[in-house]
Amino acid sequence: MNDRAKAAPSCVFVIFGAAGDLTRRLLMPAIYNLSRAGLLAEDFKIVGVARGEKSDEEFRAELDGSIRDFAEGSDSDGPWTWLRSRVNYLKGDLTDTATYRALGERLEKAGRENALFYLATPPSVFAPVIEHLGRAKLLDESGGGWRRVIIEKPFGTDLESAKALNRKILSVMSERQIFRIDHYLGKETVQNIMVLRFGNGIFEPMWNRNHIDHVQITVAETVGVEGRGKFYDATGALRDMIPNHLFQLLELTAMEPPTCFDAEAVRTEKAKVLQAVHPFGHNDAERSVVRGQYTAGTVNGKAMKAYRQSPDVAPDSRTETYVALKLMMDNWRWAGVPFYLRTGKALETRHSEIVIRFKQAPFALFRDTPVDSLTPNDLVLHLQPEEGVTVSFGVKKPGPKVAMRGVEMRFDYKDYFKVMPSTGYETLIYDCMTGDTTLFKRAEEIEAGWRIVQPMLDLWAGGAMDAPAPYRAGSQGPKEADELLARDGRQWRALVGPDRP
């Protein structure tokens, strides 16, 4: 990070929902990592806002444990001591006007024109908090500084709610003040997609329908719903992951070259990808989408109960914990190339990747040899748990006969660079402070994503589809997902852990 950046401008970082899990596990460790990298201004300050009664010192003591437990390689004497002294607490009800009046007094006392407000809150209060900020004049930039708001996902629960939320917040603040965050875009490999494609002459000429057979995008998790049963049973895998995480990966993979790496140029090309996705009709939603729900099984050697046995989950729940879908695009670059997306919980391994499968060479040269099929040529972008790139191709095995063997060349970030500890939020928070909107979605992009999945939501809400296909916890997912690709003569790349070939 130090290679590209200098310290962010001075600001007060306000966290609404400061007592929550997001703040403890991810935000504070991320801000701590920024302080270790020297990327925070000398007079940087944090104000945590929550309902509980506690002093500044009590709040800091709670964060001591957060840094110790969740910040990799943390220490208590250096950067954390520096950051800790800059943390303050404000007790307040987010629905009470008095909270925002008190916050305004804090900002005025701190003497800061720049303020960054982070909504680490339930989605139901996104709009009310922003409306309160507007009424309290805390989003007013007439004093010469900047005021920005970071909004977590999910941004809406369907197309209409996303449109309504956009209307409400855009009536209070401008688009350039809004940062709709997706921590997946803080990963190095995700950001590297543009460099890999547009900075290397060997890849971009082949990045089209003439050379690519299909694309697979996978985000697999080993965890179940944990303690989030009430939220998840009302949400499901489609709402939780597809319009945000997976569509972000889709956009970066399929976008046209921007005129430059200016934020608006990049975001314009990303938005065009979703606009080019072939719209789903009723039949498409039935034929090209698979839902699954995990049953009891074993994950990483530990027994896991069925989803329906999880706390706060209905015993007859039809909520999907796995979803796979096939998308087609109506544009010159990708016409005829299917994009297969899948995500699920309680799977065999935690693994996220983008697979570019190139078209096979003709078999003619090998018809008189023992080679009955050629090794797939894949370019695989590994996103988690380890970040890197793999290229697979075929070579001849040593010996008198022509026999082919698949091999791989792999690049891992940790082998070439000193990788800074990261939660995935560091780059994104820094970009918010510097005003770089490249990795954040505009309103039109959010709505385009929901527009694609809305026919599926409508179909499922009407009860027209069968219950989600069962799959055993610790497996690769439902067999119906395999059949989705098998109908096209293709198959998923197997989910493999870091210690497996």
N, C-alpha and C positions, 0 to 999 in steps of 0.2 A: 504494500500500500504506500509505503514511503517513496517508492520509486516514481510514483505518478502524482503525488499529492502533497500539498502543504496543509497546515492547520486550517480547519473550517472557520468561518467567521464567528465572532462572538455571538452567543445567543443563550436564552433560557430554554431548557428542554422540559416541557410540562408533560407529565404522564398521567392521563386520566385512567383510573383503574390500577393504581400503583401497588395495590395489595394483592394483585392477581398473579396467577401462575406464569403468564406471558412475561410480565415484568421480571419476575424472580429468575426464571429459567433462561430467558433469551435476551431481553432488552438490556438489563443491567450488565450481564456479561459482555454483550456487544459493545456497550458504551465504555466499559472497562478496557476492552481490547483496543478501542480507538484511542483511549488515553495512553495505553502502552506504546502505541504506534506514533504518538506525538501529533495526533490529528485533531485534537480539541483545543480551542482557544484558551488562553491562560485564565480568562475570567468566565469560563463556561460554568453554568449553574443548572441544577436539576430541581424541579419542584414536583413532588409526587402527590397526587390528589386521590383520596379514598375516604370512605365513610367512617372508618375506625378512629377511635380517640387514641392518639399517641403523639409523643414529642418528636422533634427532629432526631434526637439521639436514639430513641427507641426504633425509629424507622431505619436509621443507619445501622443499628445492631442487627436488624432483620436482614439487611442487605449484606452484612458481613458473611452470613451463612450462604447467601445466594452466590456470592463471588467464590467462596471456598468450595462449594459443591458443584457449580456449573461453569466456572471460568477455567479453561485449561491452562495449567502452568501458572496459576495465580499466586500472588504473594501479598502479604499484609502490610509491608513496610514501604513499598515504592509507589507505583501508579495508583493503587487503591487508596492509600493514605491521602494522596493528592485529590482524588476524585471524591472520596468520602466526605471531606470537609466542604464540598460544594453541593451536597445533597440536603434538601429541606423538605418538610412535609406540611401539607395543608389538609385538614379535616374538612370534608364538604360533601354534601349531597348533590349529585350531578343534575338533579331536577330543580334545585333551589337557586334562585337568582342571587342570593347572598354569597354563594360559593364563588361565582364569577366576579362579583364585586370585590371579594377578598383577594381573588387571584390577580385582578387588575392592580390592586394596591401593592401586592408582592412584586409584580413586574415593574411598577413605577418606582418602588423603593430600590429595586435592583439596578435601575437606571439603564435598562436594556430596551432598545427599539426592536431587536430581532427576537422572535419567539417561535418555537416549533412545538405544536400540540400533538401528542400521540394518543390516539383513541384505542387504548388496550382495554376495551369495554365490550360487553355484549352488543351485537349488531343492532338490537332494538333501540339503543340510545345514541347511535351515530348521529342521526338527524337532530334530535333534541339538543345534544351537546353543542353541535355546530350552530344551531339557531340561538342558543344561549350565548355562545361566544360572539355572534354577530350583534345581538341586542346589547351586550356589554361593551361593544366597540373594541373588542380584543383582536379582531381581524382587520382593523383599520390600519392601512399602511401610509396614511397621509403624513405621518411624522418623519418619513424618510427611511425607516427600517422595513423589514419584511416580517410577515406573519404567515405561517404555513401549517397545514393540518395533514397528519398521516392517518389514513383509514385502513384498518385491517380487513381481511376477507372474513366471511362472505359479504360481498357487496350486492345485497339483494338476495332474494330466494327464487326469483323467476324474472321474466322480462319486465312485467309491469311494475314489480317492486323496485327493480333496478332503475327503471325510468323515473319512478316517483322519488327515489332517493337522490338521483342526479338533479332533478328539478329543485328539490328542497335545498340542497347544499349550494347549487349554482345560483340560487336566489340570494344567497348570503355572501358568497365569496367567488372569486374568479377561478377558472380552470387551472391557471398557472400556480395557484396557491394550494391545490389539492394533490396529494401524493397517495394514490391507491397502491398499497404495498403488497408484494408477493415475495416472500423470503426466498423462493426458489431462484429468483433472478439475482440473488446475492452470491450464488455459487460460481466459482471460477470457471468451471467447464461450460456453464450456461452462457456466461459472458464471452467465453472463448469461441462460441459458435460463429459469431460474426468475423472474428479474426481468422479463424480456420477457413471459412468460406471465401471471404473477400480479400484476404491478405496472402493467399497462396494460389499460384497459377495452376497447380495440379488438381485442385478440387473444383473450383467454380465452373470451369468448362464442362464438367461432367454432372453438375448439379441440376439435372433436368430430366424430362420424360424420355429423352433419347437414350439415357444411360442408366437411370434408376428404375428398378422394378417396383419397389414399394418402400415405405418407411414405417418403422414401429417405434412408438413412444410408450415407455413403461415407467410407472411409479408404483413400486410394490412395497408394502409394509408388513412387518411381522407382528406388530401390535394389534390388539383388538380395539374395542371401543373404550377400554379402560374405565374411567369414571365419568365418561361423557355420554352415557346412554340416552339421557333425556334429549340432549342436543342432537345426537347422531340419529336417533330414531325418527326425528322430525326433518332430518336433512338428507342423509344417504350419501353414497359415494359419488353419484353424479353431481349433485349440487356442491358437495364439499371440495371436489378436486378438478372436475373437467373444465368449467368456464374460466378458472383462474390458472392453477398450476399447469395443467396439461396443454391448454390453449396457448399459454405463454411460450412453452417449448415448441409447439406447432408453429407459431408465428415466426420465431427466430430461425427455425429450420427451413421454412418455406418462403420467407420474404424475399422480395427483389432487392438488389443492391440500392441502398439510399444514395442520394447525391453527395452526402457527407455524413459524418457521425454526429451532426447536430441533433439534439433531442427531438425536435419536431420532424425532421427528415426521417429519422428512424421510426418514430411512432406512426407516421403516415404510412410507411411501407408495411409495418406490422398490422395495422388496421385493415389494409387491403387484403391480407391473407384470409381473415375471417369473412370478409365480404365476398370472397371467391369460393367459399365452401358451398358445395351443392346443398340447397335447402332440403331438410328432411320432410317427407310427407308421412302419412299414417303407415303405409306399407314399408317405407324405409326404416321407420322406427322399430317395426317388428322384425324386419329381416336383417338389419345392419347393427343392431344393438343387443348386447347380452347383459343380463343382470344376474348377480350371484349373491349368495348369503352363506357365511361360513357356519359349519356345524362343529361339533366337538372334535378335538384332535390334539396333536402335539406340535408345538412350535419351539424350536431350539431346545429340545429335550424336556420342555415343560408342558404339562397338560393345560389345555385351554377349553373352557366351556363354550357351548354353542352361543352364537350371537343372541338368540332368543332367551337364553338363560342369564344374560347380563343384567345388572341392576338398571332399573328405569327403562327397560326395553319391553314392549308388549309381547306377551307369550305367543301371539299369532302374527307378529310383525311381518310385513311384506317389504320392509326397507332393505335396499341393496347395500351390501358391504363391498361389492366388486362390480365393476362395469367395464365392458369392452365395446368399442364401436369402430366402425369403418367409415371414413370420410373420403369424399372425392372433391376435387377442385375444378372449377370452370375458369381456367386461365391458360395461357400459352405454355408456361413452364411445366405445369403439373397435370395437364389433361391426361386422363387414363391411368394415373399413378395413385393407387390407394394408400391412405394413411390409416394405420391401425393404432388405436390408443387403448390402453388398459391401465387400470389402477385398482387396488384392493387391499383389504386388511387381512391379518392372520394368514399371510402367505408363507411359503417355505423360507424365503430370505428377504431381507431388506435390500432392495436393489432398484436403482433408477437409471435409465439409460435411453439414448436415442440410437436406433439402428438404421443406417442407410444401406439397404440391400441393392447392390448393382445387378444389372442384367447379366445372365450367364453367357459365356462364350459358346459358340456352336460346338456340338459334340463330334462333328465329322472327322476331325483328326484322330479321335480316340476310339472309333468304332471297332477296330480290330485289337484293342487292348483290354485288360481286365477293368478298365475304368468305365463304370456304368453311369456315373454322374460326376459332375464337377463340384469342387469345393465352393461354397458360396463366397462371394466377395462382399464382405461387410465392412463398413466404417462405423465403429461403435463409439459413441460419446458417453463415457461413464460419468454419472452425476453424483451418485452416492452408493455405498459408503465411502469409496475412494474415487477421486476425480482423475480422469485421464482419457486417453483415446487409444483404441485398438483398430488395427487394419488386419483383416484375415484374407488369405489367398492360398492357392494350391501350389505345391512344388512336387518334383519327382523324388520318390524315395530311392536311396542308393540301391543299386542292384541291376541285374541284366534285364529285368522286365520294366516296362513303363507302368509304374503304379504311382498313383497320386496320393499325397498326404496334405491335409490342411494344416497350415501354420499361422502364427500371429506375430505381428510386431506391435508392441504396446508401449505407450508413453504414459507415465504417471507423474503428476505434478510434484509429488514429494521426492521423486528421484532427481529432479532437475532444479527445483527451486526450494528455498526456505519458505515453507508455507506458514503464514501467521495463523494462530488459533482463531477459529471463526465459528459463529453461531449461524451465519448466513445473513445476518442483519447489518453487519458493520458497513459494508459498501453502500447499502441502501440508506442507512441513517446519515452517513457522511454526504451522500448525494443530495438528500433533503436539505441538509444544512448549507450546501453550496448552490442549491437551486437547479441541479441537473435532473431533468425529468425523463431521461432516456429510458430508464428501466421501470417506468410507471405507466399505468394505463389511463388513457383519456376516456371521457364519458362514452363516446361513440364505440370505442373498443369493448368496453364493458357490456354495452347493450348488444353489440354484434355477437358476443359470446353467448349471452342468454338467448338470443334469437335462434341460434343454431340448436340448442338443447330443448327449447320450449316445446316442440312437438312431442318429444319423448316424455316430458313431464306431464303434458296433457293426456297422453295415452295411458300412462301409469295411474294418474289420478282418477281416470274413468273406470279403472278396474278391468280394462279390456285385455290386459296381458296376464299370463300365468304368474304365479308366485316366483320370486327369484330362484334360479337354479342352485341347489345345494352344492357346496364344496367343502371338503374336509380342511379344518384348520391345519396349517403346516404343509399344504399341497401347493400346486402351481396354479390353482384356480379351477373353475368349473369346466367340464369337458365341452360344454356348449361354446365356450370361447375358442377352444381349439377348432371346433367345427366351423366357426365363423371364417377362419382363414383357410381351412381345408376345402371349403366350397370353391375357393379361388386357386386351389393347388399350392397353397403356401402353409407355413407353420410358424408359430412364435419362436423366437430365440429363447432357449431355456433360461429360467431364472437361476442364477448361480451366485453363491456367496464369494467373498474375497479369497477364501482359501480353497476354492474349487476351480478346476480348469474351465 
